[in-house]
Amino acid sequence: MKILVIGSGGREHAITWKLSTSAQKPELYCSPGNAGIAEIARCIPAKVEDVNCLADLASSLGADLTVIGPEVPLVAGVADLFSKRALRVIGPTAAAAQLEGSKTFAKQFMARHGIPTARFTICESPGRAVEALNQSYRLPVVVKADGLAAGKGVRIPATRDEFDDAIQQMMVERVFGDAGSRILIEECLAGREASLMLFTDGSDYKVIAPARDYKRVDDGDRGPNTGGMGSYSTGALIDADMLAVIQSEIIEPTLSGMSAEGAPFAGVLYVGLMLTSDGPMVIEFNARFGDPETQAVLTRLDSDLVDIFDSIASRNIRDTSVEWSSRSTVCVVAASGGYPGAFEKGKVIHGLSQLAGLEGGLIFHAGTARDSGGEFVTAGGRVLGITASGNSLAEARARAYHVIGDIGFDHMHYRTDIAAEL
């Protein structure tokens, strides 16, 4: 069986790694991939936003299945094109991917279907944003760019100066391009965050082990938003009673609502949650696996991921076994100096060879490449996801931080408080 994975980050390394453990022994390809993925799959250069190129590649390889990792090609309609060409793909249609591609669509969808979420106002000009704040909200508030912004298009201003700066950057300076031409202002929810993903064929679904990620760059949830600086997964994160509420009030209305609107969602749906005193509320949807949550949850998956993906493509997830380990996992991201702002590439990564065959842990590559001498070097903002498991969250956390202490590259930085609150 030939499987093509699209993407180049830690999420795609985790997906490719898990597929490589399948009893079916699939022949694995990844495009464009990274230096770590190249250890277990054939990497082929491609631009992930070029959906025609991706379909041509899958066709030329004779891929039996293609797994779409990042959001950009999904929003651009890659799954629609694959379907037209009779190519099997894991990922929602462009219509369904609007749940991530447009924050406005997602919030209005939730309002239509009674799905609990924060109160919000859609603003199409800086003046309207200021008016909405003055009339309807108290600081702190949440300010979101409407479109795709690589996980960085959110600000939580606590002062008027911070609010004005967020509006200036998003709507005037356009630091996120057209994604900031329209913004949302939301009330700031209080509670505990959690990420709950699911495998779904558009009708039925299987819940993925819950996780939590950390978006802010610095300890204590300070500093600007990033694509994610770490994550953990443990059974204590969402108990059975809370899960039942989330399924009945959020997951099932979302899937049935998308189907009723003619855009059934098939693939991996990510639901970002705030567990408030009034019950769970949706912070955001993603149309694919989260990153770095994928690194944490797939290391807990006991079932065969090839079988799961095949059942999604065949629209038969109901009859597929999806089992999870009781162990806990922690992923700590090692990032380039300056990230999420400007950063330099090409820094030699030390310590990886000594950690080959690491017991109780895995190192997922995100932004890496090989230099002319064959050394692993940095090639992105998020460079590595050091992921460890243990019988308890504390054990997994201790292992992850022990390992990251043996890795280094110039100006490397990471958070020291991942999974510290439980």
Beta strands, then each sheet from edge to edge (+ up, - down):
strand 1: 2-7
strand 2: 27-32
strand 3: 42-43
strand 4: 65-68
strand 5: 89-90
strand 6: 120-123
strand 7: 141-145
strand 8: 154-155
strand 9: 183-187
strand 10: 192-201
strand 11: 205-207
strand 12: 212-213
strand 13: 216-218
strand 14: 222-225
strand 15: 230-233
strand 16: 266-276
strand 17: 279-286
strand 18: 328-335
strand 19: 361-365
strand 20: 368-370
strand 21: 376-378
strand 22: 382-390
sheet 1: 3+ 2+ 1+ 4+ 5+
sheet 2: 6+ 9- 7+ 8-
sheet 3: 11+ 10- 16+ 17-
sheet 4: 12+ 15- 18+ 22- 19+
sheet 5: 13+ 14-
sheet 6: 20+ 21-
end
